[in-house]
């Protein structure tokens, strides 16, 4: 295996990992957790809105 084959394999694996992360982030089962996390900067220390 030469260095160019290794580079191509690493590129393909990195792209597949990127696609997997995108699919995970956009999955419906994670939407509620992300919506809750998006509201954290808007909450005060007691959990209520500012």
C-alpha positions as CSV (number, residue, x, y, z in Angstrom):
1,X,0.0,0.0,0.0
2,X,1.5,3.3,-1.0
3,X,1.0,6.6,0.6
4,X,-1.6,7.8,-1.9
5,X,-3.8,4.8,-1.2
6,X,-3.6,5.5,2.5
7,X,-4.5,9.1,1.9
8,X,-7.5,8.1,-0.2
9,X,-8.7,5.6,2.5
10,X,-8.3,8.2,5.3
11,X,-10.3,10.7,3.2
12,X,-13.1,8.3,2.5
13,X,-13.3,7.2,6.2
14,X,-13.3,10.8,7.3
15,X,-16.1,11.6,4.9
16,X,-18.1,8.7,6.1
17,X,-17.6,9.8,9.7
18,X,-18.7,13.3,8.8
19,X,-21.9,11.9,7.2
20,X,-22.6,9.8,10.2
21,X,-22.3,12.7,12.6
22,X,-24.6,14.8,10.4
23,X,-27.2,12.0,10.3
24,X,-26.9,11.7,14.1
25,X,-27.3,15.4,14.7
26,X,-30.3,15.7,12.4
27,X,-32.1,12.6,13.7
28,X,-35.5,13.1,15.2
29,X,-34.7,11.3,18.5
30,X,-32.1,13.9,19.3
31,X,-34.3,16.9,18.5
32,X,-35.7,17.3,22.1
33,X,-32.3,17.2,23.7
34,X,-30.9,19.8,21.2
35,X,-33.9,22.1,21.7
36,X,-33.4,22.0,25.5
37,X,-29.7,22.7,25.1
38,X,-30.4,25.6,22.8
39,X,-32.4,27.3,25.6
40,X,-29.7,26.9,28.3
41,X,-28.1,30.3,27.6
42,X,-31.5,32.0,28.0
43,X,-32.2,30.5,31.5
44,X,-31.0,31.9,34.8
45,X,-29.4,29.8,37.5
46,X,-32.8,28.6,38.9
47,X,-34.0,27.2,35.6
48,X,-36.5,29.9,34.7
49,X,-36.4,32.4,31.9
50,X,-34.6,35.6,32.6
